Amino acid sequence: MAWDFSTEPEFQAQLDWMAGFVREEVEPLDLLFHDPGAPYDTGNQRARRITAPLKEKVKERGLWACHLGPELGGLGYGQVKLGLMNEILGRSAWAPSVFGCQAPDSGNAEILAHYGSEEQKRRYLKPLLAGDIVSCYSMTEPHAGADPKMFTTRAVRDGDDWVINGEKWFTSNARFASFLIVMAVTNPDVSPTQGMSMFLVPIETPGVRILRHVGLFGEAPGEGAHGYIRYQDARVPAECLLGTEGAAFAIAQTRLGGGRIHHAMRTVGQCQRAFDMMCERALSRETQGTRLSEKQSVQSDIADSWLELLQFRLLVLHTAWLIDRGAKQQARTQIAAVKVATPKILHDVVWRAMHLHGALGVSNEMPFGGMWLTAAIMSVVDGPSEVHRMTVAKRVLRDYKPSEGLFPSEHLPARREAARAKFAEILELEVGDL
């Protein structure tokens, strides 16, 4: 039998070390530096003094930037191992940065590694991998959201340069980034899948103007980290084109599949944390003469949360397994399914845990508010869940065909008749014997 749900002892020892390290050394950072953008603020010297020795411990353990191949200093772990690691990292907003695998830097590093020039690797990739700088992915646009078919930001070749004009919306970490990877139309006369390109744009490039920093719910105006950017005659050298002209869609796919698996497994970690708080509360709180854990409705919430979380975790790990095995087409369907399921499981488990805590649950003295907001964010990042539902349905339907007759193929009268015909000889002999 090829089925195996165990983890080899050597890697399990690494996971056990990670779990204790994140819980004891990293999670306290979330309480000291609770701004959502804090892990990306390389200018915060207090935070750097605290995190620098933590990163060194991770590197000594051989767990730094494990999503990268050996040629870039990583271990070349497959998606299943990375998924199990990210389940632990999901408990803390700071953990991905401490382990050198924070988004979008992880995906941007892969793009630079594959398509950047030697000078770009020296200037940007090396310090990015070391955690000394951060980057951002400038893709969505204010009028189009995440629909690249509606993008209008243009890059036009002018001699030895490319000149970029347009606006980009919700470019996360622009406040702290040293460079942007910009997706722009280079040939409007062909389909978007063939007419868009990617560029490395240093943040200090003349013509790159951050109109404002957009925040999330609860953040004061101007304090967010998601840039609304205008590119106005932003001129970059020709070598800033990443890959070939028109290859933006192909390049983007190299960073999305694994990234969604990592997001999903971090969501498993967040859900597990909420579930742990739910169970602790159920056993600790009494009302109407009995503990909450003895109330049938509470037991139902706990059971539903446990079942849904286990199902989601297995879906994500199976998808990671498919990616590792090279089953690209089947994996694409499940990657979309994972994207659909991620915000729902996070919303439902966090809501139940928050509700069980009553007024304390909706206060700023418990972490549920930020966790619940993350569910809303996950429903729109990398495209809205509705788009991915359509993708799942279309890809699933490829394996089916319409019924040939008036009635469905499982119509019982027709199937009975077919069964009689199949065994007619035996049935006739039995009748004759009688």
C-alpha positions in Angstrom: 0.0 0.0 0.0 1.3 3.5 -0.9 -0.9 5.4 1.5 1.1 6.8 4.4 0.1 9.6 6.8 3.2 9.5 8.9 6.1 11.8 9.0 9.7 10.6 9.0 11.2 10.9 12.5 14.0 13.3 11.4 11.6 15.8 9.9 9.1 15.4 12.8 11.9 16.4 15.2 12.3 19.6 13.2 8.5 20.2 13.3 8.5 19.6 17.1 11.4 22.1 17.5 9.6 24.6 15.3 6.3 24.3 17.3 8.1 25.0 20.6 10.3 27.8 19.1 7.3 29.6 17.6 5.2 29.3 20.7 7.9 30.4 23.2 10.2 32.8 21.1 8.2 34.1 18.2 4.5 34.5 19.3 5.6 37.1 22.0 6.6 39.4 19.1 3.0 39.6 18.0 2.2 41.2 21.4 5.2 43.6 21.3 4.9 44.8 17.7 1.3 44.3 16.8 1.1 46.6 13.7 0.2 44.3 10.7 3.1 45.7 8.8 5.6 45.4 11.6 7.3 42.2 10.3 8.2 44.0 7.1 9.6 47.2 8.7 13.3 46.7 8.3 13.9 50.2 9.7 12.5 49.2 13.2 15.9 48.7 15.0 14.3 47.5 18.2 12.5 44.7 16.4 15.6 43.9 14.4 17.7 43.5 17.6 15.2 41.0 18.9 14.6 39.1 15.7 18.2 38.9 14.5 19.3 36.2 17.0 16.0 34.3 16.4 16.8 34.2 12.7 20.2 32.9 13.5 18.8 30.0 15.5 16.5 29.2 12.6 19.5 29.2 10.2 21.6 27.1 12.5 18.7 24.6 12.6 18.7 24.5 8.7 15.2 25.8 8.5 15.8 29.2 6.9 14.0 29.9 3.5 13.2 26.2 3.1 10.9 27.0 0.1 14.0 27.7 -2.0 16.2 25.2 -3.8 19.7 24.3 -2.6 21.2 26.6 -5.2 19.7 29.6 -3.3 20.5 28.3 0.1 17.3 26.4 0.9 16.8 22.7 1.3 14.4 22.3 -1.7 11.6 20.9 0.4 8.5 19.7 -1.4 5.1 21.2 -0.8 4.0 18.6 1.8 6.9 19.4 4.0 6.5 23.1 3.5 2.8 22.7 4.2 3.5 21.1 7.6 6.0 23.8 8.4 3.6 26.6 7.5 0.9 25.1 9.7 3.1 25.9 12.6 4.2 29.3 11.2 0.5 30.3 10.8 0.2 30.7 14.5 2.2 34.0 14.5 2.3 37.0 12.1 6.0 37.2 12.8 6.9 33.6 12.2 7.2 33.7 8.4 9.7 36.6 8.6 11.7 34.8 11.3 11.9 31.7 9.1 12.7 33.7 5.9 9.5 32.7 4.0 7.2 35.7 4.3 4.9 36.6 1.4 5.3 38.2 -1.1 9.1 38.2 -0.7 9.2 34.4 -1.0 7.5 34.4 -4.4 9.4 37.5 -5.6 12.6 35.8 -4.6 11.7 32.9 -6.9 11.0 35.2 -9.8 14.3 37.0 -9.3 16.2 33.8 -9.0 14.8 32.5 -12.3 14.6 35.7 -14.3 16.8 38.4 -12.7 20.1 39.5 -14.1 23.3 38.9 -12.1 23.4 42.5 -11.0 19.8 42.4 -9.9 20.5 39.2 -7.9 23.4 40.9 -6.3 21.6 44.1 -5.5 18.2 42.7 -4.6 18.0 38.9 -4.3 20.9 38.4 -2.0 19.7 41.0 0.7 16.1 39.8 0.1 17.0 36.2 1.0 19.0 37.4 4.0 16.0 39.3 5.3 17.7 42.7 5.1 15.1 44.2 2.7 11.5 43.5 1.6 9.7 43.7 -1.7 6.2 44.1 -3.0 4.1 42.8 -5.9 2.4 45.6 -7.8 -0.4 43.9 -9.7 -4.0 44.8 -9.0 -5.5 48.1 -10.3 -8.2 50.3 -8.7 -10.7 49.9 -11.6 -10.0 46.2 -12.2 -9.1 44.6 -8.9 -7.4 41.3 -9.6 -8.8 40.8 -13.1 -5.7 41.1 -15.3 -7.8 41.2 -18.5 -8.8 44.8 -17.5 -5.4 46.1 -16.6 -4.4 49.3 -18.3 -1.0 50.1 -16.8 1.3 50.3 -19.8 5.0 49.8 -20.3 6.4 51.2 -23.6 9.8 50.6 -25.0 11.8 53.8 -25.5 15.3 53.1 -26.7 17.2 51.3 -24.0 14.5 51.9 -21.4 10.9 50.9 -20.6 8.5 53.7 -19.5 5.7 52.7 -17.2 2.4 54.7 -16.8 -0.7 53.7 -14.8 -2.0 53.1 -11.3 -1.7 50.1 -9.1 -3.9 49.4 -6.0 -3.3 47.6 -2.7 0.4 47.0 -3.3 1.2 45.4 0.0 4.3 46.5 1.9 5.0 49.4 -0.5 5.8 51.5 2.6 8.8 49.4 3.4 9.8 47.9 0.1 13.2 48.4 -1.7 11.7 47.3 -5.0 8.5 46.5 -6.8 7.7 43.8 -9.3 5.2 45.5 -11.6 2.8 43.7 -14.0 2.1 45.9 -17.1 0.6 45.7 -20.6 3.4 45.8 -23.2 1.3 44.7 -26.2 -2.4 45.8 -26.1 -3.1 44.2 -29.5 -2.9 40.6 -28.3 -4.6 38.7 -25.5 -3.7 39.6 -21.9 -2.0 36.2 -21.5 0.4 37.1 -24.2 0.6 40.9 -24.0 1.6 41.5 -20.3 5.1 41.6 -18.9 6.8 42.0 -15.5 9.4 44.5 -14.5 11.7 45.0 -11.5 11.3 48.7 -10.5 13.4 50.2 -7.7 11.2 52.1 -5.2 13.3 55.2 -5.7 12.7 55.3 -9.5 11.5 58.8 -10.5 7.9 58.7 -11.4 7.0 56.1 -8.8 4.6 58.0 -6.5 2.7 56.4 -3.6 -0.5 58.4 -3.5 -1.5 57.0 -0.1 -1.0 54.0 2.2 -4.3 52.1 2.5 -5.0 50.4 5.8 -7.2 47.6 7.0 -10.2 47.7 9.3 -9.2 49.3 12.5 -6.1 51.1 11.2 -6.0 54.8 11.3 -6.0 56.7 7.9 -2.5 56.8 6.4 -1.1 54.2 8.7 -1.7 51.2 6.4 1.0 49.3 4.4 -0.9 48.7 1.2 0.2 51.3 -1.4 -2.0 53.1 -3.9 0.7 53.8 -6.5 0.8 56.0 -9.6 3.5 55.3 -12.2 4.0 58.5 -14.1 6.6 58.1 -16.8 8.6 55.8 -14.5 11.6 54.9 -16.6 13.7 51.8 -16.0 16.5 50.2 -18.0 15.6 47.4 -20.5 17.2 44.8 -18.3 14.5 45.4 -15.7 12.2 43.3 -17.9 11.9 40.0 -16.0 11.9 37.0 -18.4 10.7 37.7 -21.9 8.2 40.3 -23.1 4.7 39.0 -22.8 5.6 36.3 -20.3 3.9 37.8 -17.2 1.2 35.2 -16.9 3.6 32.3 -17.1 5.9 33.9 -14.5 3.0 34.6 -12.2 2.0 30.9 -12.2 5.5 29.9 -10.9 4.7 31.8 -7.6 1.0 31.2 -7.1 0.4 27.5 -6.6 2.8 26.8 -3.8 2.0 30.2 -2.3 -1.6 29.3 -2.0 -0.8 26.1 -0.3 1.4 28.0 2.2 -1.4 30.5 2.9 -3.8 27.6 3.4 -1.6 25.7 5.8 -1.0 28.9 7.8 -4.7 29.2 7.9 -4.8 25.7 9.4 -2.5 27.0 12.1 -4.7 30.0 12.8 -7.8 27.8 13.0 -6.1 25.4 15.3 -5.2 28.3 17.6 -8.9 29.5 17.6 -10.1 26.0 18.2 -7.7 25.5 21.1 -9.2 28.7 22.7 -12.7 27.5 22.0 -12.1 24.2 23.8 -10.3 25.9 26.7 -13.2 28.3 27.1 -15.8 25.5 27.0 -14.1 23.7 29.8 -13.5 26.8 31.9 -16.8 28.7 31.8 -19.9 27.9 33.7 -23.4 29.2 33.1 -26.9 28.1 34.1 -25.4 25.6 36.5 -23.2 23.6 34.1 -20.0 24.1 32.1 -20.3 25.3 28.5 -18.7 22.0 27.4 -21.9 20.3 28.6 -24.2 22.4 26.4 -25.4 20.6 23.3 -25.0 23.6 21.0 -21.4 24.1 22.2 -20.7 20.5 21.6 -22.1 20.8 18.1 -19.8 23.8 17.4 -16.8 22.0 18.7 -17.6 18.9 16.7 -18.3 20.9 13.5 -15.1 22.9 13.9 -13.0 19.8 14.5 -14.5 18.0 11.5 -14.2 20.9 9.1 -10.6 21.7 10.1 -9.5 18.1 9.7 -11.2 17.9 6.2 -9.6 21.2 5.1 -6.2 20.1 6.4 -6.3 16.9 4.5 -7.4 18.7 1.3 -4.5 21.1 1.5 -1.9 18.3 2.2 -3.3 16.1 -0.6 -3.0 19.1 -2.9 0.6 19.6 -1.8 1.2 15.9 -2.4 -0.2 16.2 -6.0 2.2 19.1 -6.6 5.1 17.1 -5.4 4.2 14.2 -7.6 4.0 16.5 -10.7 0.2 16.0 -11.2 -0.1 19.5 -12.5 -3.6 19.4 -14.0 -5.3 17.7 -11.0 -3.4 20.0 -8.7 -4.6 23.1 -10.4 -8.2 22.1 -9.7 -7.5 21.4 -6.0 -5.4 24.6 -5.7 -8.5 26.6 -6.7 -10.6 24.5 -4.3 -8.2 25.3 -1.5 -8.4 29.0 -2.3 -12.3 28.7 -2.0 -12.2 26.8 1.2 -9.6 28.9 3.0 -11.6 31.9 4.0 -14.7 29.9 4.9 -13.0 27.6 7.3 -11.2 30.5 9.0 -14.4 32.5 9.2 -16.5 29.7 10.7 -14.0 28.4 13.3 -13.0 31.9 14.4 -16.6 33.0 14.6 -17.6 30.0 16.8 -14.6 30.6 19.1 -15.3 34.3 19.3 -19.0 33.8 20.0 -18.3 31.3 22.8 -16.2 34.0 24.6 -19.1 36.4 24.7 -18.3 40.0 25.2 -14.7 39.1 25.9 -14.5 37.5 22.5 -15.4 40.7 20.6 -13.2 42.9 22.8 -9.7 44.0 22.0 -8.4 41.8 24.8 -8.7 38.7 22.7 -7.2 38.1 19.3 -10.3 37.1 17.4 -11.0 40.4 15.7 -7.7 40.3 13.7 -8.2 36.6 13.0 -11.7 37.2 11.7 -10.6 40.1 9.5 -8.0 37.8 8.0 -10.9 35.6 6.8 -12.3 38.5 4.9 -8.9 39.3 3.4 -8.3 35.7 2.3 -11.6 35.8 0.4 -10.3 38.5 -2.0 -6.5 38.0 -2.2 -5.3 36.2 -5.4 -8.7 36.8 -6.8 -12.2 36.6 -5.2 -13.4 33.1 -4.2 -16.2 33.3 -6.7 -13.7 33.2 -9.6 -12.0 30.1 -8.1 -15.4 28.4 -7.6 -16.0 28.8 -11.3 -12.5 27.4 -12.0 -13.2 24.3 -9.9 -16.6 23.7 -11.6 -15.2 24.1 -15.1 -12.3 21.8 -14.5 -14.4 19.2 -12.8 -17.0 19.2 -15.6 -14.2 18.3 -18.1 -14.3 14.8 -16.8 -18.0 14.3 -17.5 -20.2 14.2 -20.6 -24.0 14.7 -21.1 -26.4 11.7 -21.1 -27.1 10.3 -24.6 -30.8 9.7 -24.3 -33.8 11.4 -22.9 -33.2 10.2 -19.3 -30.1 10.4 -17.1 -27.6 7.5 -17.3 -28.6 6.5 -13.8 -32.3 6.2 -14.6 -33.4 3.1 -12.8 -35.9 1.6 -15.3 -33.2 1.6 -18.1 -30.6 0.2 -15.7 -32.9 -2.6 -14.6 -33.5 -3.5 -18.2 -29.8 -3.5 -18.9 -29.2 -5.7 -15.9 -31.8 -8.2 -17.1 -30.2 -8.3 -20.5 -26.8 -8.8 -19.0 -27.9 -11.9 -17.1 -30.7 -13.0 -19.4 -29.3 -16.4 -20.2 -28.9 -17.3 -16.5 -32.3 -16.0 -15.6 -33.9 -18.0 -18.4 -32.2 -21.2 -17.3 -33.5 -20.7 -13.7 -37.0 -20.2 -15.0 -36.7 -23.4 -17.1 -35.4 -25.4 -14.2 -38.5 -24.4 -12.2 
